[in-house]
Amino acid sequence: MRSPWSAALCCLVLQALLQPGRGLNVCTSGSAASCAECLLIHPSCAWCAQEVFGRNQTLVSRCDLVQNLQKKNCEKRFIEFSTSHVQVLKNIPLSSKRSGFVWDRVVQVSPQKISLSLRPGHQAQFSLQVRQVEDYPVDLYYLMDLSLSMKDDLATIRNLGTKLALEMGKLTSNFRLGFGSFVDKNMSPFSYTAPKYQENPCNGFKLFPQCVPTFGFRHILPLTDQVDRFNQEVQKQLVSRNRDAPEGGFDAILQAAVCEDKIGWRKEAYHLLVFATDDVPHLALDGRLGGLVRPHDGRCHLDDQNEYSASTKMDYPSLALLGEKLAENNIFLIFAVTKRHYVIYKNLTALIPGTTVEILDQDSKNVIQLIITAYSNIRSKVELTTSDPPEDINLSFTATCQDGKPLPGLRKCADLKLGDTVSFDVSVETRSCSSNNPKQSFTIKPVGFEDRLEVAVTYECDCGCSQNAQTNSSICSSIGTYTCGTCHCEPGYLGAHCECQEGDGNSMAVSACRESEGKQLCSGRGECSCNQCLCYESEFGKFYGSFCECDDFSCARHKGILCSGHGECHCGQCKCHAGYVGDNCNCSTETASCIAEDGKMCSGRGQCVCGRCRCTEPGAFGDTCEKCPTCPDACGSKRDCIECRLFGSGRLADNQTCQRLCKDQILTVESLKTDGTTLCLYKTHDDCIMKFTYSEHASGQSVLTALKEPECGGGPDALMVLLAVVGSILLVGVVLLAVWKLVITVHDRREFARFQNARWRARYEASNPLYKQPVSTHRLVTDLNMHGKFYNGGFH
């Protein structure tokens, strides 16, 4: 549902556009001549059917906004105004799980039936809930290519039935299995047609000299719960041979889809059609190479031997026909193809709703896991499809998935678990009234589901006052029909009461035919007659309005198409249909095409503009900006795929979406080359280093080249590290001590040499008789006692 603020915003915009003095009032400018025409102009327009309305006023339009009519004294009971509305006719609650084996009571879609009354331009809104129940029955038909190149695969699946039933038994208690095969049309240039090849197309082929005659499609085993029969029938099969590389698989798919009784499809079961091949298919018009000009009629053509009898009579089916028949019979198609053809079939899934593609090993060894994965992916998503909606109706969807966030423009949810309920808000708008059939219907249902919502549609285009029309009324001078307050005059008469004849020159008042003083009469696009503008006809479209001031062709164009074909031109402005905006209505509001496989809008690297992703992240490209080798998160997003695809680890290891999200080609090598690629590396949980490169192939597929094993070096010994550190410290200490010792030694030796030199000089001086000291020392005795002794001794 729309948020309150967006609804309020829409109201403000409408008021700005419709209120007089604030913009164009489309109701009054449309010059509606009747109530029905008024209601077609805009959903906000109303009509006043009161006879005396505007009698004392000039140029008063009966078609206006409701509030304006009331201000102009139109009584409420005379105002004709209708809106679109929804009525729920059948609404059985959703089933939480199956009820015993009464499968026809299981409800997976609610409501089941509604009725819509639509006024042109006014949206009707309703909600649809979907819930997939647990343990739902499954019918699986295995359609295998039995051309010569698939001989190894045939040997692999001889016991497929038992193993597949065992694995599918973990997902459903009610499983049936069938088998069919195909090769190609048994005619030139698709097969060998020489007489010697009729019984044995392998005649003269040394590598495999014996095979069965070429055939188009052969239904071998109807759907059954006796898996041993499947094994027995498969073991009887032999390969055949055709001439060109493409196969006739699409012939087989269509027959398996439309021959319901012979195949045995149950109404109350999921229908899985596994298409296993190692080459590309023939498409429509290829049959003309063999002279087949008759298009495929889409019907069942299995004969009494359960072989396709029209193989050499009709062309191959088109993709559109194939998608139509698969949808009609609620069949999920699973392409199981080899890696080299994956991109081709991946592109086909975008054109055929309800199809998936998985990579099949060369000898089909992974076929069981492939089927389980594909089935899990199918059950993890819900996508709505519509059947036979009326051409004049626009539908817009808003999905609310398990996270509770509304996603405008999206009609699918992914990554669901069984029992999850998802909701879809649907807006329906009609652009016009259906004149051929006022009551129509269409259906909305999830792809592959039997459950559906039936929608009945009626159009609110007639006014209630028109039921009281008076022909030849006296109000209309007895020459017109009075209805809804106005006179509809007979041809040749004009005026509010049919009082004038066309070309009547008695009235000279022409002021009512001028939009303003100084402007041309009737804007130069018509003639003034009886105070009324009669607009000219134009080869480009229609002139209209009170003064012929409007037309329906002077609007913006896109690629030469008026309003891009998605809107209507009204008085110089495009009125866009639901789902489109812009001056020329060329911008789609749908966002489904912008949703990447990971569920993010434009992969989180851009914005969805007009239904296309505009990548804002430098280096990002692709339809959903999913490719970006130079983006900062490129390595991180690819790491998950490397982990789950190569090592069964990582956050996607236990997630069923690994196979769905990780479709990149992954190559393993002994050593990496990084020329022209992005090198990525990360640390594993056991402290090893995993390296891989990321590049984009010319075909559009991402290519990841990874090492076969992560690089793991020997872990360091803690004791050795400790000893090394201690040894290093000791070594540094010893070196420092040695240096210190050396410096001290040198210093001491220098000092000792100096001491020795001084000592030697002292000895030399003492032992030399010729040497005399240059300084003489004299001592003066001053002691008195000494003087006394001298005196007593004889000096006196």
Secondary structure, 3 states (H helix, E strand, C coil): CCCHHHHHHHHHHHHHHHCCCCCCCHHHHCCCCCHHHHHHHCCCEEEECCCCCCCCCCCCCCEEEHHHHHHCCCCHHHEECCCCEEEEEECCCCCCECCCCCHHHCCCEECCEEEEEECCCCCEEEEEEEECCECCCEEEEEEEECEHHHHHHHHHHHHHHHHHHHHHCCCCCCEEEEEEEECCCCCCCCCCCCHHHCCCCCCCCCCCCCCCCCCCEEEEEEEECCHHHHHHHHHHCCCECCCCCCECHHHHHHHHHHCHHHHCCCCCCEEEEEEEECCCECCCCHHHHHCCCCCCCCCCCECCCCEECCCCCCCCCCHHHHHHHHHHCCEEEEEEECHHHHHHHHHHHCCCCCEEEEECCCCCCCHHHHHHHHHHHHHCCEEEEEECCCCCEEEEEEEECCCCCEEECCCEECCCCCCCEEEEEEEEEECCCCCCCCEEEEEEEECCCCCCEEEEEEECCCCHHHHHCECCCHHHCCCEEEECCEEEECCCEECCCCCEECCCCCCCCCHHHCCCCCCCHHHHCEEEECCEEEECECCCCEEECCCCCEECCCCCEECCEEHHHCEEEECCEEEECCCEECCCCCEECCCHHHECCCCCEHHHCEEEECCEEEECCCCCECCCCCECCCCCCHHHHHHHHHHHHHHCCCCCCCCCCHHHHCCCEEEEECCCCCCCCEEEEEECCCCCEEEEEEEECCCCCEEEEEECCCECCCCCCHHHHHHHHHHHHHHHHHHHHHHHHHHHHHHHHHHHHHHHHHHHHHHHHHCCCCCCCCCCCCCCCCCHHHHHHHHHHHHC
